[in-house]
Amino acid sequence: MPCLYISTNVNLDGFDTDSIFSEATKAISSITGKPEDYVMVLLKGSVPISFGRSTSEPAAYGELVAMGGINKPVKRQLIATLGTIMEARLSIPKTRFFLKVVDISTATGSKL
């Protein structure tokens, strides 16, 4: 079950968060090969974030955790695709979006 958690300093009032959830879910499913029914997306806005000495410019931090299906090309595609979604939907430049991608099946050395 891939889980994406995004924190942003953008106030989400007035934004269409349903489209963010939908696009992120579809992208993660397509890229990782996991069914959409098993993808979880959490989005939290108005989080104080300092990025490059600025606390006022839009920025976001995300973590994607999955059990299997993550390799270097998949990571790159996830970062690029989710960055595009953040830029299109929340006006967060790709250069101000950081995504940490973790495959917990390799982190522990076991294939739960």
N, C-alpha and C positions, 0 to 999 in steps of 0.2 A: 504494500500500500504506500505509494508515494504521498508525501505530505509537504506542501509548500506553505511556509509561514512568511508573510511579508509585513514589515513595519515601515511606515512612512511618516514624514513630518507634514504631509499634505492632509488638510482637513477634507474628509471624504463626503461631507454634506454637499449635496447637489451633483455628485458624480454617479454615474450608472455602474454601481459595483457589481450588479448581476452580470454585466457583459465581461467584467474583469474575471469573475469566477468562471464563467463559461469558457472564455478564450484560454485562460490558464489551464483549466481542466483538460480541454481538448488538446492543447499543445503538449502538456506533460504526458498524456495518454499516448498520443501519436509518436512522440520522441522516444519514450521509454518502452513502449509496447505493452504497457499495463492497461487493463480495462478502465474506462472512465468511471465506472461504478466504484472503483477502489482508490480514486484520487481524492485527496483532501486538500482544500485551499483555505487558508486563514488570512485575513487582511485587517490590519489594525492601522488606523489613521491618527493624526495629531500627536504623534510620538516625537518628543524632543530628540533631534538628531543633529550632530555636528559632523560635517563632512567637508574636508578641506578648509577648515577654519570658518566655515559658514554654517549658521544655524537657520538662516532664513530662506535659502534657495531650496527648491524641492529636491528631496533625496529619498532613497529607500534602501533597506537592507532585507535580504531574503535568505531563507534556508530551505533547501529541498532535501529531504531525507527519504531514501528508498531502500528497499531490500532487493538488491540485484538490478541488473539492467543498466548500470551506470559505468561508462568508460569515458576516456578522454573526448572522443568525438561527440558522444551524447551530452557530456558536460558543456562543451562549447555550444552545441545547438540549443540546449536549455537556456544558457546565459543569454545568447543572442535573441532567441524568440521571446523569452519573458521580459528582457530589456525593451524589446520593441513594443510589447503590450503595455508596459509601464509608461513608456514615452507617449504612445498613442492615446491611452485612456486617462493618464494622470499628469501628463506634461512633465514627467521626470526624465531628464536627459539620460541617455544610456551611460554617460560618463559619471553619473551620480547615483547609479544603481549597482549595488554589490550583491552577488548571489553566491552563497556557500552551498556546494552540492556534496552530499555525503551518501555513500552506499554502506549501510550498516552491516550488510552481510560480509563485506571485506574488512570493515573496521574491526570486527571481533574475530576474524579468522575462521568463522563458521558459517555454514549455509543453513540457517534456521529453517 
